[in-house]
């Protein structure tokens, strides 16, 4: 449990200034200073903002762990191309992108359907729903929650895809 009376100690442990903590938490720098000097008893909502800022700092952001090079396919590509890429790269899913927009996903499971139905030829015939997206500044904790339900999460910056996070990226943190 976070003890607001130890704010200075915790802030220094994280290596951030009062000004930076104020910016991240959305409270004034003078309030941070007054809390640290025990000259004010902050309201609950301000304490929650400060705690949240520390959680973001200590858990990191997905931009710190994402893979920046995104390997993708187009709906007009052949399924065999996707299988070849997945095998070569050791990955189990590929975003399907057309005109810089994510329109779906192709997975190993989806691509393996050509074993039962060799008449299927193009990715557009086996496309699955898109992977979820998060802003690259989102917390690793939020991304981890999504990865419990999806094979990967796409990172965005100003609405454009700039990276991908998989469970393998999370394991590198350990």
C-alpha beads as a LAMMPS data file, in Angstrom:
LAMMPS data file: protein, C-alpha beads

174 atoms
173 bonds

1 atom types
1 bond types

-500.0 500.0 xlo xhi
-500.0 500.0 ylo yhi
-500.0 500.0 zlo zhi

Masses

1 110.0

Atoms # bond

1 1 1 0.000 0.000 0.000
2 1 1 1.206 3.464 -0.905
3 1 1 1.984 5.768 2.037
4 1 1 1.642 9.393 0.872
5 1 1 3.870 10.455 3.774
6 1 1 6.762 8.719 2.001
7 1 1 6.182 10.510 -1.286
8 1 1 9.661 12.121 -1.410
9 1 1 11.370 8.782 -0.740
10 1 1 9.315 6.930 -3.366
11 1 1 9.729 9.713 -5.930
12 1 1 13.511 9.738 -5.513
13 1 1 13.623 5.952 -5.681
14 1 1 11.932 6.191 -9.080
15 1 1 14.410 8.894 -10.095
16 1 1 11.883 11.549 -11.064
17 1 1 11.677 15.201 -10.109
18 1 1 8.748 16.933 -8.450
19 1 1 8.070 18.711 -11.719
20 1 1 8.006 15.444 -13.700
21 1 1 5.733 13.759 -11.149
22 1 1 3.404 16.752 -11.295
23 1 1 3.289 16.552 -15.108
24 1 1 2.601 12.800 -15.100
25 1 1 -0.059 12.989 -12.409
26 1 1 -1.768 16.181 -13.529
27 1 1 -1.329 17.975 -10.203
28 1 1 0.739 21.077 -9.496
29 1 1 4.413 20.890 -8.587
30 1 1 3.700 23.064 -5.562
31 1 1 1.203 20.476 -4.295
32 1 1 3.859 17.768 -4.599
33 1 1 6.276 19.943 -2.612
34 1 1 3.677 20.689 0.075
35 1 1 2.785 16.985 0.409
36 1 1 6.474 16.115 0.780
37 1 1 6.895 18.810 3.462
38 1 1 3.763 17.569 5.278
39 1 1 2.223 21.032 5.081
40 1 1 -0.933 19.801 3.366
41 1 1 -3.173 16.746 3.548
42 1 1 -4.144 16.084 -0.092
43 1 1 -7.615 15.013 -1.130
44 1 1 -8.203 11.407 -2.146
45 1 1 -8.527 12.148 -5.874
46 1 1 -5.097 13.863 -5.950
47 1 1 -3.487 10.934 -4.134
48 1 1 -4.991 8.521 -6.682
49 1 1 -3.543 10.587 -9.544
50 1 1 -0.097 10.489 -7.937
51 1 1 -0.308 6.732 -7.328
52 1 1 -1.370 6.181 -10.940
53 1 1 1.622 8.210 -12.135
54 1 1 3.944 5.930 -10.139
55 1 1 2.251 2.838 -11.529
56 1 1 2.820 4.114 -15.072
57 1 1 6.465 4.826 -14.222
58 1 1 7.185 1.526 -12.529
59 1 1 5.375 -0.709 -14.985
60 1 1 6.553 1.018 -18.144
61 1 1 4.866 1.731 -21.400
62 1 1 4.375 -0.565 -24.337
63 1 1 6.599 1.586 -26.535
64 1 1 9.512 0.362 -24.385
65 1 1 8.912 -3.318 -25.197
66 1 1 7.130 -3.358 -28.562
67 1 1 8.630 -4.736 -31.728
68 1 1 8.856 -1.767 -34.065
69 1 1 9.262 -3.674 -37.318
70 1 1 5.802 -4.877 -38.228
71 1 1 5.615 -7.806 -40.591
72 1 1 2.264 -7.836 -42.343
73 1 1 0.422 -9.133 -45.369
74 1 1 -2.229 -7.754 -47.715
75 1 1 -5.653 -9.313 -48.304
76 1 1 -4.634 -9.946 -51.920
77 1 1 -1.534 -11.961 -50.891
78 1 1 -1.631 -15.721 -51.178
79 1 1 -2.133 -17.776 -48.029
80 1 1 1.066 -19.672 -48.835
81 1 1 3.001 -16.405 -48.543
82 1 1 1.649 -15.850 -45.020
83 1 1 2.532 -19.411 -44.008
84 1 1 6.048 -18.993 -45.382
85 1 1 6.549 -15.725 -43.442
86 1 1 5.196 -17.198 -40.202
87 1 1 7.451 -20.256 -40.501
88 1 1 10.555 -18.234 -41.368
89 1 1 10.024 -15.644 -38.613
90 1 1 8.682 -18.029 -35.959
91 1 1 5.483 -16.035 -35.472
92 1 1 1.906 -17.214 -35.172
93 1 1 -0.075 -14.246 -36.493
94 1 1 0.241 -11.459 -39.019
95 1 1 -1.680 -8.218 -39.238
96 1 1 -3.487 -7.778 -42.550
97 1 1 -2.935 -4.202 -43.709
98 1 1 -4.280 -2.396 -46.733
99 1 1 -3.669 1.291 -47.490
100 1 1 -1.978 1.761 -44.076
101 1 1 -5.089 0.503 -42.254
102 1 1 -5.392 -2.673 -40.224
103 1 1 -8.263 -4.697 -41.639
104 1 1 -7.747 -8.031 -39.943
105 1 1 -5.382 -10.786 -38.910
106 1 1 -4.222 -14.081 -40.295
107 1 1 -3.151 -16.750 -37.808
108 1 1 -1.485 -20.144 -38.091
109 1 1 -4.815 -21.742 -37.258
110 1 1 -6.622 -19.748 -39.921
111 1 1 -3.960 -20.423 -42.531
112 1 1 -3.989 -24.166 -41.819
113 1 1 -7.550 -24.301 -43.217
114 1 1 -6.031 -24.768 -46.675
115 1 1 -5.159 -28.328 -45.632
116 1 1 -8.888 -29.174 -45.567
117 1 1 -9.835 -26.757 -48.328
118 1 1 -7.038 -26.428 -50.930
119 1 1 -9.278 -24.272 -53.145
120 1 1 -8.741 -21.331 -50.778
121 1 1 -5.920 -19.236 -52.149
122 1 1 -5.965 -15.661 -50.845
123 1 1 -5.723 -14.154 -47.387
124 1 1 -8.989 -12.247 -47.908
125 1 1 -10.722 -15.670 -47.853
126 1 1 -9.466 -16.539 -44.360
127 1 1 -9.098 -13.141 -42.721
128 1 1 -9.900 -13.017 -38.997
129 1 1 -10.826 -10.016 -36.826
130 1 1 -8.182 -7.362 -36.213
131 1 1 -5.834 -7.446 -33.271
132 1 1 -6.657 -4.861 -30.597
133 1 1 -4.766 -1.569 -30.634
134 1 1 -3.386 0.597 -27.851
135 1 1 -1.574 3.894 -27.944
136 1 1 2.179 3.334 -27.572
137 1 1 2.091 5.342 -24.315
138 1 1 -0.324 2.815 -22.746
139 1 1 0.899 0.860 -19.760
140 1 1 2.379 -2.598 -20.059
141 1 1 -0.182 -3.670 -17.448
142 1 1 -3.068 -2.702 -19.758
143 1 1 -1.418 -4.517 -22.652
144 1 1 -0.904 -7.593 -20.476
145 1 1 -4.641 -7.715 -19.766
146 1 1 -5.400 -7.710 -23.507
147 1 1 -2.792 -10.399 -24.157
148 1 1 -4.784 -12.718 -21.898
149 1 1 -7.443 -12.742 -24.637
150 1 1 -5.564 -11.976 -27.876
151 1 1 -2.334 -13.298 -29.417
152 1 1 -0.913 -9.780 -29.901
153 1 1 -1.645 -6.072 -29.495
154 1 1 -0.821 -3.427 -32.073
155 1 1 0.709 -0.175 -30.840
156 1 1 -0.332 3.091 -32.440
157 1 1 0.985 6.629 -32.529
158 1 1 -1.482 9.301 -33.632
159 1 1 -3.685 6.552 -35.057
160 1 1 -0.927 4.933 -37.151
161 1 1 0.425 1.481 -36.385
162 1 1 3.981 1.770 -35.060
163 1 1 4.628 -1.564 -33.317
164 1 1 3.351 -4.894 -32.080
165 1 1 3.466 -6.510 -28.640
166 1 1 3.220 -10.264 -28.112
167 1 1 3.581 -12.449 -25.047
168 1 1 7.196 -12.986 -26.089
169 1 1 7.802 -9.241 -25.638
170 1 1 6.438 -9.470 -22.091
171 1 1 8.613 -12.480 -21.279
172 1 1 11.721 -10.441 -22.125
173 1 1 10.914 -8.246 -19.102
174 1 1 11.498 -11.162 -16.752

Bonds

1 1 1 2
2 1 2 3
3 1 3 4
4 1 4 5
5 1 5 6
6 1 6 7
7 1 7 8
8 1 8 9
9 1 9 10
10 1 10 11
11 1 11 12
12 1 12 13
13 1 13 14
14 1 14 15
15 1 15 16
16 1 16 17
17 1 17 18
18 1 18 19
19 1 19 20
20 1 20 21
21 1 21 22
22 1 22 23
23 1 23 24
24 1 24 25
25 1 25 26
26 1 26 27
27 1 27 28
28 1 28 29
29 1 29 30
30 1 30 31
31 1 31 32
32 1 32 33
33 1 33 34
34 1 34 35
35 1 35 36
36 1 36 37
37 1 37 38
38 1 38 39
39 1 39 40
40 1 40 41
41 1 41 42
42 1 42 43
43 1 43 44
44 1 44 45
45 1 45 46
46 1 46 47
47 1 47 48
48 1 48 49
49 1 49 50
50 1 50 51
51 1 51 52
52 1 52 53
53 1 53 54
54 1 54 55
55 1 55 56
56 1 56 57
57 1 57 58
58 1 58 59
59 1 59 60
60 1 60 61
61 1 61 62
62 1 62 63
63 1 63 64
64 1 64 65
65 1 65 66
66 1 66 67
67 1 67 68
68 1 68 69
69 1 69 70
70 1 70 71
71 1 71 72
72 1 72 73
73 1 73 74
74 1 74 75
75 1 75 76
76 1 76 77
77 1 77 78
78 1 78 79
79 1 79 80
80 1 80 81
81 1 81 82
82 1 82 83
83 1 83 84
84 1 84 85
85 1 85 86
86 1 86 87
87 1 87 88
88 1 88 89
89 1 89 90
90 1 90 91
91 1 91 92
92 1 92 93
93 1 93 94
94 1 94 95
95 1 95 96
96 1 96 97
97 1 97 98
98 1 98 99
99 1 99 100
100 1 100 101
101 1 101 102
102 1 102 103
103 1 103 104
104 1 104 105
105 1 105 106
106 1 106 107
107 1 107 108
108 1 108 109
109 1 109 110
110 1 110 111
111 1 111 112
112 1 112 113
113 1 113 114
114 1 114 115
115 1 115 116
116 1 116 117
117 1 117 118
118 1 118 119
119 1 119 120
120 1 120 121
121 1 121 122
122 1 122 123
123 1 123 124
124 1 124 125
125 1 125 126
126 1 126 127
127 1 127 128
128 1 128 129
129 1 129 130
130 1 130 131
131 1 131 132
132 1 132 133
133 1 133 134
134 1 134 135
135 1 135 136
136 1 136 137
137 1 137 138
138 1 138 139
139 1 139 140
140 1 140 141
141 1 141 142
142 1 142 143
143 1 143 144
144 1 144 145
145 1 145 146
146 1 146 147
147 1 147 148
148 1 148 149
149 1 149 150
150 1 150 151
151 1 151 152
152 1 152 153
153 1 153 154
154 1 154 155
155 1 155 156
156 1 156 157
157 1 157 158
158 1 158 159
159 1 159 160
160 1 160 161
161 1 161 162
162 1 162 163
163 1 163 164
164 1 164 165
165 1 165 166
166 1 166 167
167 1 167 168
168 1 168 169
169 1 169 170
170 1 170 171
171 1 171 172
172 1 172 173
173 1 173 174
